[in-house]
């Protein structure tokens, strides 16, 4: 399970924006990998009739 990344207290706006953009890249990457794995297992289930 993927939990969101929490902001640290006392961080400037610049670093909040920087962290937000890096977090979005991280979430997109994780999503792409997860979707690929789900597609593979769905294909495997269809081919093997589990």
FITORKOL-721120 format. One record per atom (N, C-alpha, C, O): residue number from 1; residue in three letters; atom name; z, x, y. Coordinates in Angstrom, 2 decimals. Example, Ala and Ser with C-alpha at 12.3 -4.5 7.8 and 13.67 -1.06 7.14 Angstrom:
2
[r 1; 'ALA'; 'N'; [7.80; 13.19; -5.69]] [r 1; 'ALA'; 'CA'; [7.80; 12.30; -4.50]] [r 1; 'ALA'; 'C'; [7.80; 13.20; -3.30]] [r 1; 'ALA'; 'O'; [8.46; 14.24; -3.32]] [r 2; 'SER'; 'N'; [7.08; 12.85; -2.25]] [r 2; 'SER'; 'CA'; [7.14; 13.67; -1.06]] [r 2; 'SER'; 'C'; [7.87; 12.90; 0.03]] [r 2; 'SER'; 'O'; [8.04; 13.41; 1.14]] 
***
This chain:
50
[r 1; 'UNK'; 'N'; [0.00; 0.84; -1.17]] [r 1; 'UNK'; 'CA'; [0.00; 0.00; 0.00]] [r 1; 'UNK'; 'C'; [0.00; 0.89; 1.24]] [r 1; 'UNK'; 'O'; [0.73; 1.88; 1.32]] [r 2; 'UNK'; 'N'; [-0.82; 0.53; 2.19]] [r 2; 'UNK'; 'CA'; [-0.93; 1.31; 3.41]] [r 2; 'UNK'; 'C'; [-0.11; 0.65; 4.51]] [r 2; 'UNK'; 'O'; [-0.31; -0.52; 4.82]] [r 3; 'UNK'; 'N'; [0.80; 1.41; 5.07]] [r 3; 'UNK'; 'CA'; [1.61; 0.87; 6.17]] [r 3; 'UNK'; 'C'; [1.12; 1.47; 7.48]] [r 3; 'UNK'; 'O'; [0.65; 2.61; 7.50]] [r 4; 'UNK'; 'N'; [1.22; 0.72; 8.58]] [r 4; 'UNK'; 'CA'; [0.75; 1.25; 9.86]] [r 4; 'UNK'; 'C'; [1.60; 2.43; 10.33]] [r 4; 'UNK'; 'O'; [2.77; 2.55; 9.99]] [r 5; 'UNK'; 'N'; [0.98; 3.28; 11.10]] [r 5; 'UNK'; 'CA'; [1.67; 4.44; 11.64]] [r 5; 'UNK'; 'C'; [2.40; 4.01; 12.90]] [r 5; 'UNK'; 'O'; [1.81; 3.40; 13.79]] [r 6; 'UNK'; 'N'; [3.68; 4.33; 12.98]] [r 6; 'UNK'; 'CA'; [4.49; 3.91; 14.12]] [r 6; 'UNK'; 'C'; [4.39; 4.92; 15.26]] [r 6; 'UNK'; 'O'; [4.23; 6.12; 15.03]] [r 7; 'UNK'; 'N'; [4.50; 4.42; 16.50]] [r 7; 'UNK'; 'CA'; [4.53; 5.28; 17.67]] [r 7; 'UNK'; 'C'; [5.92; 5.89; 17.83]] [r 7; 'UNK'; 'O'; [6.92; 5.26; 17.50]] [r 8; 'UNK'; 'N'; [5.95; 7.10; 18.33]] [r 8; 'UNK'; 'CA'; [7.23; 7.74; 18.63]] [r 8; 'UNK'; 'C'; [7.69; 7.31; 20.01]] [r 8; 'UNK'; 'O'; [6.87; 7.02; 20.88]] [r 9; 'UNK'; 'N'; [9.00; 7.27; 20.20]] [r 9; 'UNK'; 'CA'; [9.53; 6.89; 21.51]] [r 9; 'UNK'; 'C'; [9.41; 8.06; 22.48]] [r 9; 'UNK'; 'O'; [9.52; 9.23; 22.09]] [r 10; 'UNK'; 'N'; [9.17; 7.74; 23.74]] [r 10; 'UNK'; 'CA'; [9.11; 8.76; 24.77]] [r 10; 'UNK'; 'C'; [7.82; 9.54; 24.81]] [r 10; 'UNK'; 'O'; [7.79; 10.65; 25.35]] [r 11; 'UNK'; 'N'; [6.75; 9.01; 24.26]] [r 11; 'UNK'; 'CA'; [5.47; 9.70; 24.23]] [r 11; 'UNK'; 'C'; [4.64; 9.24; 25.43]] [r 11; 'UNK'; 'O'; [4.64; 8.05; 25.76]] [r 12; 'UNK'; 'N'; [3.94; 10.17; 26.08]] [r 12; 'UNK'; 'CA'; [3.14; 9.83; 27.25]] [r 12; 'UNK'; 'C'; [1.93; 8.96; 26.86]] [r 12; 'UNK'; 'O'; [1.54; 8.90; 25.69]] [r 13; 'UNK'; 'N'; [1.34; 8.30; 27.86]] [r 13; 'UNK'; 'CA'; [0.19; 7.42; 27.62]] [r 13; 'UNK'; 'C'; [-0.99; 8.18; 27.04]] [r 13; 'UNK'; 'O'; [-1.72; 7.66; 26.20]] [r 14; 'UNK'; 'N'; [-1.19; 9.43; 27.50]] [r 14; 'UNK'; 'CA'; [-2.30; 10.24; 26.98]] [r 14; 'UNK'; 'C'; [-2.18; 10.41; 25.47]] [r 14; 'UNK'; 'O'; [-3.15; 10.22; 24.74]] [r 15; 'UNK'; 'N'; [-0.99; 10.78; 25.01]] [r 15; 'UNK'; 'CA'; [-0.80; 11.00; 23.58]] [r 15; 'UNK'; 'C'; [-0.85; 9.69; 22.79]] [r 15; 'UNK'; 'O'; [-1.27; 9.69; 21.64]] [r 16; 'UNK'; 'N'; [-0.43; 8.59; 23.41]] [r 16; 'UNK'; 'CA'; [-0.54; 7.29; 22.73]] [r 16; 'UNK'; 'C'; [-2.00; 6.94; 22.50]] [r 16; 'UNK'; 'O'; [-2.37; 6.48; 21.42]] [r 17; 'UNK'; 'N'; [-2.85; 7.16; 23.52]] [r 17; 'UNK'; 'CA'; [-4.29; 6.89; 23.37]] [r 17; 'UNK'; 'C'; [-4.90; 7.82; 22.35]] [r 17; 'UNK'; 'O'; [-5.72; 7.40; 21.53]] [r 18; 'UNK'; 'N'; [-4.52; 9.09; 22.39]] [r 18; 'UNK'; 'CA'; [-5.04; 10.07; 21.43]] [r 18; 'UNK'; 'C'; [-4.64; 9.69; 20.02]] [r 18; 'UNK'; 'O'; [-5.46; 9.73; 19.10]] [r 19; 'UNK'; 'N'; [-3.37; 9.31; 19.84]] [r 19; 'UNK'; 'CA'; [-2.89; 8.92; 18.51]] [r 19; 'UNK'; 'C'; [-3.59; 7.64; 18.04]] [r 19; 'UNK'; 'O'; [-3.90; 7.50; 16.86]] [r 20; 'UNK'; 'N'; [-3.83; 6.72; 18.97]] [r 20; 'UNK'; 'CA'; [-4.49; 5.47; 18.59]] [r 20; 'UNK'; 'C'; [-5.90; 5.74; 18.08]] [r 20; 'UNK'; 'O'; [-6.31; 5.17; 17.07]] [r 21; 'UNK'; 'N'; [-6.63; 6.61; 18.76]] [r 21; 'UNK'; 'CA'; [-7.99; 6.90; 18.32]] [r 21; 'UNK'; 'C'; [-7.99; 7.64; 16.98]] [r 21; 'UNK'; 'O'; [-8.84; 7.38; 16.13]] [r 22; 'UNK'; 'N'; [-7.07; 8.56; 16.80]] [r 22; 'UNK'; 'CA'; [-7.00; 9.28; 15.53]] [r 22; 'UNK'; 'C'; [-6.55; 8.34; 14.39]] [r 22; 'UNK'; 'O'; [-7.02; 8.47; 13.26]] [r 23; 'UNK'; 'N'; [-5.65; 7.40; 14.70]] [r 23; 'UNK'; 'CA'; [-5.22; 6.43; 13.70]] [r 23; 'UNK'; 'C'; [-6.37; 5.52; 13.28]] [r 23; 'UNK'; 'O'; [-6.50; 5.19; 12.10]] [r 24; 'UNK'; 'N'; [-7.22; 5.11; 14.24]] [r 24; 'UNK'; 'CA'; [-8.37; 4.28; 13.92]] [r 24; 'UNK'; 'C'; [-9.33; 5.01; 12.98]] [r 24; 'UNK'; 'O'; [-9.87; 4.41; 12.04]] [r 25; 'UNK'; 'N'; [-9.56; 6.29; 13.24]] [r 25; 'UNK'; 'CA'; [-10.42; 7.08; 12.35]] [r 25; 'UNK'; 'C'; [-9.79; 7.15; 10.96]] [r 25; 'UNK'; 'O'; [-10.50; 7.02; 9.96]] [r 26; 'UNK'; 'N'; [-8.50; 7.36; 10.89]] [r 26; 'UNK'; 'CA'; [-7.79; 7.43; 9.61]] [r 26; 'UNK'; 'C'; [-7.94; 6.12; 8.84]] [r 26; 'UNK'; 'O'; [-8.24; 6.13; 7.65]] [r 27; 'UNK'; 'N'; [-7.72; 4.98; 9.53]] [r 27; 'UNK'; 'CA'; [-7.81; 3.68; 8.87]] [r 27; 'UNK'; 'C'; [-9.23; 3.39; 8.39]] [r 27; 'UNK'; 'O'; [-9.41; 2.83; 7.31]] [r 28; 'UNK'; 'N'; [-10.23; 3.76; 9.16]] [r 28; 'UNK'; 'CA'; [-11.62; 3.56; 8.75]] [r 28; 'UNK'; 'C'; [-11.94; 4.38; 7.52]] [r 28; 'UNK'; 'O'; [-12.62; 3.91; 6.60]] [r 29; 'UNK'; 'N'; [-11.46; 5.62; 7.49]] [r 29; 'UNK'; 'CA'; [-11.71; 6.49; 6.35]] [r 29; 'UNK'; 'C'; [-11.04; 5.94; 5.09]] [r 29; 'UNK'; 'O'; [-11.66; 5.89; 4.03]] [r 30; 'UNK'; 'N'; [-9.80; 5.53; 5.21]] [r 30; 'UNK'; 'CA'; [-9.08; 4.96; 4.07]] [r 30; 'UNK'; 'C'; [-9.77; 3.69; 3.59]] [r 30; 'UNK'; 'O'; [-9.89; 3.47; 2.39]] [r 31; 'UNK'; 'N'; [-10.23; 2.87; 4.51]] [r 31; 'UNK'; 'CA'; [-10.90; 1.63; 4.17]] [r 31; 'UNK'; 'C'; [-12.19; 1.90; 3.40]] [r 31; 'UNK'; 'O'; [-12.47; 1.23; 2.40]] [r 32; 'UNK'; 'N'; [-12.97; 2.87; 3.85]] [r 32; 'UNK'; 'CA'; [-14.23; 3.21; 3.16]] [r 32; 'UNK'; 'C'; [-13.97; 3.69; 1.74]] [r 32; 'UNK'; 'O'; [-14.68; 3.32; 0.81]] [r 33; 'UNK'; 'N'; [-12.95; 4.52; 1.57]] [r 33; 'UNK'; 'CA'; [-12.62; 5.03; 0.24]] [r 33; 'UNK'; 'C'; [-12.14; 3.88; -0.66]] [r 33; 'UNK'; 'O'; [-12.55; 3.78; -1.81]] [r 34; 'UNK'; 'N'; [-11.27; 3.03; -0.12]] [r 34; 'UNK'; 'CA'; [-10.73; 1.91; -0.90]] [r 34; 'UNK'; 'C'; [-11.84; 0.96; -1.31]] [r 34; 'UNK'; 'O'; [-11.86; 0.50; -2.46]] [r 35; 'UNK'; 'N'; [-12.75; 0.65; -0.41]] [r 35; 'UNK'; 'CA'; [-13.84; -0.27; -0.73]] [r 35; 'UNK'; 'C'; [-14.74; 0.31; -1.81]] [r 35; 'UNK'; 'O'; [-15.20; -0.42; -2.69]] [r 36; 'UNK'; 'N'; [-15.00; 1.60; -1.75]] [r 36; 'UNK'; 'CA'; [-15.82; 2.24; -2.77]] [r 36; 'UNK'; 'C'; [-15.15; 2.14; -4.14]] [r 36; 'UNK'; 'O'; [-15.82; 1.86; -5.13]] [r 37; 'UNK'; 'N'; [-13.86; 2.37; -4.19]] [r 37; 'UNK'; 'CA'; [-13.13; 2.29; -5.46]] [r 37; 'UNK'; 'C'; [-13.13; 0.85; -5.97]] [r 37; 'UNK'; 'O'; [-13.32; 0.61; -7.17]] [r 38; 'UNK'; 'N'; [-12.92; -0.12; -5.07]] [r 38; 'UNK'; 'CA'; [-12.93; -1.53; -5.48]] [r 38; 'UNK'; 'C'; [-14.31; -1.94; -6.02]] [r 38; 'UNK'; 'O'; [-14.39; -2.66; -7.01]] [r 39; 'UNK'; 'N'; [-15.37; -1.49; -5.37]] [r 39; 'UNK'; 'CA'; [-16.73; -1.79; -5.85]] [r 39; 'UNK'; 'C'; [-16.95; -1.22; -7.24]] [r 39; 'UNK'; 'O'; [-17.53; -1.88; -8.10]] [r 40; 'UNK'; 'N'; [-16.49; 0.00; -7.46]] [r 40; 'UNK'; 'CA'; [-16.64; 0.63; -8.78]] [r 40; 'UNK'; 'C'; [-15.91; -0.17; -9.85]] [r 40; 'UNK'; 'O'; [-16.47; -0.43; -10.92]] [r 41; 'UNK'; 'N'; [-14.67; -0.55; -9.58]] [r 41; 'UNK'; 'CA'; [-13.91; -1.29; -10.59]] [r 41; 'UNK'; 'C'; [-14.47; -2.69; -10.81]] [r 41; 'UNK'; 'O'; [-14.44; -3.19; -11.93]] [r 42; 'UNK'; 'N'; [-14.97; -3.33; -9.75]] [r 42; 'UNK'; 'CA'; [-15.63; -4.62; -9.94]] [r 42; 'UNK'; 'C'; [-16.87; -4.49; -10.81]] [r 42; 'UNK'; 'O'; [-17.11; -5.33; -11.68]] [r 43; 'UNK'; 'N'; [-17.65; -3.44; -10.60]] [r 43; 'UNK'; 'CA'; [-18.83; -3.18; -11.42]] [r 43; 'UNK'; 'C'; [-18.42; -2.92; -12.86]] [r 43; 'UNK'; 'O'; [-19.04; -3.44; -13.79]] [r 44; 'UNK'; 'N'; [-17.37; -2.13; -13.05]] [r 44; 'UNK'; 'CA'; [-16.89; -1.81; -14.38]] [r 44; 'UNK'; 'C'; [-16.42; -3.05; -15.11]] [r 44; 'UNK'; 'O'; [-16.70; -3.21; -16.30]] [r 45; 'UNK'; 'N'; [-15.72; -3.93; -14.44]] [r 45; 'UNK'; 'CA'; [-15.24; -5.17; -15.03]] [r 45; 'UNK'; 'C'; [-16.40; -6.08; -15.42]] [r 45; 'UNK'; 'O'; [-16.39; -6.70; -16.48]] [r 46; 'UNK'; 'N'; [-17.42; -6.15; -14.56]] [r 46; 'UNK'; 'CA'; [-18.59; -6.96; -14.87]] [r 46; 'UNK'; 'C'; [-19.34; -6.43; -16.08]] [r 46; 'UNK'; 'O'; [-19.78; -7.20; -16.93]] [r 47; 'UNK'; 'N'; [-19.48; -5.12; -16.17]] [r 47; 'UNK'; 'CA'; [-20.24; -4.51; -17.28]] [r 47; 'UNK'; 'C'; [-19.49; -4.56; -18.60]] [r 47; 'UNK'; 'O'; [-20.10; -4.64; -19.66]] [r 48; 'UNK'; 'N'; [-18.18; -4.51; -18.55]] [r 48; 'UNK'; 'CA'; [-17.40; -4.47; -19.79]] [r 48; 'UNK'; 'C'; [-16.84; -5.84; -20.17]] [r 48; 'UNK'; 'O'; [-16.25; -5.96; -21.24]] [r 49; 'UNK'; 'N'; [-17.02; -6.85; -19.34]] [r 49; 'UNK'; 'CA'; [-16.51; -8.21; -19.61]] [r 49; 'UNK'; 'C'; [-15.03; -8.24; -19.93]] [r 49; 'UNK'; 'O'; [-14.61; -8.88; -20.90]] [r 50; 'UNK'; 'N'; [-14.26; -7.57; -19.15]] [r 50; 'UNK'; 'CA'; [-12.80; -7.56; -19.36]] [r 50; 'UNK'; 'C'; [-12.23; -8.86; -18.83]] [r 50; 'UNK'; 'O'; [-11.02; -9.07; -18.90]] 
***
